[in-house]
Amino acid sequence: MSPRPITIFLSAAEASGDEHAARLIRSLRARLNHVRFVGAAGEQMAAGGCEVLADLTAQASMLGGPVLRLGYYLRQLRRLKKAMRDIRPDVFVPVDSPALNWHLAAQAKGIGCPVMYFISPQVWAWAPWRVKKLSRLTDRVACILPFEQPYLCDRGVRATFVGHPLMDALPPPGPPSDLIEAYADGTWRVALLAGSRAGEIAHHAPALVGVAKEIQRRWPRATCTFAAKTKEAAQAIALACDKAGAGNVPVLMGHTHEVLAGAHVAIVTSGTVTLEVAYFGVPMVIFYRTSRLLGAMHRLLGRWAVPTRFLSLVNILAGRALVPELMPWHGNVRKVTGAAMEMMEDLGRLCQMRQQLLELVGPLRAASGTAADNAAQLVLELVHPR
């Protein structure tokens, strides 16, 4: 009878988490001879050999209203908790997605299973009192932003900066596009990034079409291009463009890095993609649609619930308004257009912004190894405690 393999239970609920967890699985498999991976996983984790108990990454985009989603997730949560009790893993590795993973981490601690949280919940960004829960429910936390390690360690969390996974996935940057030439003759190349989820695209793509029309009216030789990472996103953007009467705005799927590498400026929805834009040194305007109710709550609760001065990752990392951010944004296209044109008409500002963005992303890379390799080391320390 063969000995029981080291069992690692993982949980990812978003496509990005599936991607990051898949890299972690590959790194751990290279370090462990007899290991089993099991949990809530997407296609990439499954391809790496993880047994899939639930694929939340696929179902989340398929389900309709919030009531249906809530019922589905509650059922899957019960199944995952039962599986964890039955399997009794050696380590639990939740990946991002605290709404799901807080519950699973509590289950793991309840059965005496150590927890290594990969991609720390952003407790510094909103509801900072959650840091106590993070400390209680984890044994180790892998951070992907440099300032998170001292912030969390000062509050009783065993946190380690492992590097940002994005830095390991991006191609080496080539020479930057010529801002001076674009400024002189109006041959701007503008990257438009509307988000990845259908709801985000529905809110943002029509606004980006409006911005593109105004840019091309001001600079007839300018070209504006949507970048979409998936086929589903590309189809949603194309549909939004047709409805907005701008079917001639190209939508490129699977070529985001190429679009950014050749862009002079970008208009982008908030999220991790802003770090990709910064990596290529592209000056940008960031915006994100929120309801007026959420805007009112933000004004009411203020720093008590949202202690950060800025809401976009780029400006949070910079500690100042490095790029224009329109958040919360309630749908006024003229504000986005105005911010973009004001930036494009100031060559000195564009050149300075490019240099500062390039300097900003440098510290996101770990001093040695990849983010997955460094996170794997934290898992091994729990598998084989000294």
Secondary structure, 3 states (H helix, E strand, C coil): CCCCCEEEEEEECCHHHHHHHHHHHHHHHCCCCCEEEEEECCHHHHHCCEEEEECHHHHHHHCCCHHHHHHHHHHHHHHHHHHHHHHCCCEEEEECCHHHHHHHHHHHHHCCCCEEEECCCCCCCCCHHHHHHHHHHCCEEEECCCCHHHHHHCCCCCEEECCCHHHHHCCCCCCCCCHHHHHHHCCCEEEEECCCCHHHHHHHHHHHHHHHHHHHHHCCCCEEEEEECCHHHHHHHHHHHHHCCCCCCCEEECCHHHHHHHCCEEEEECCCHHHHHHHCCCCEEEEEECCHHHHHHHHHHHHHCCCCCCCCHHHHHHCCCCCCEEEEECCCHHHHHHHHHHHHCCHHHHHHHHHHHHHHHHHHCCCCCCHHHHHHHHHHHHHCCC
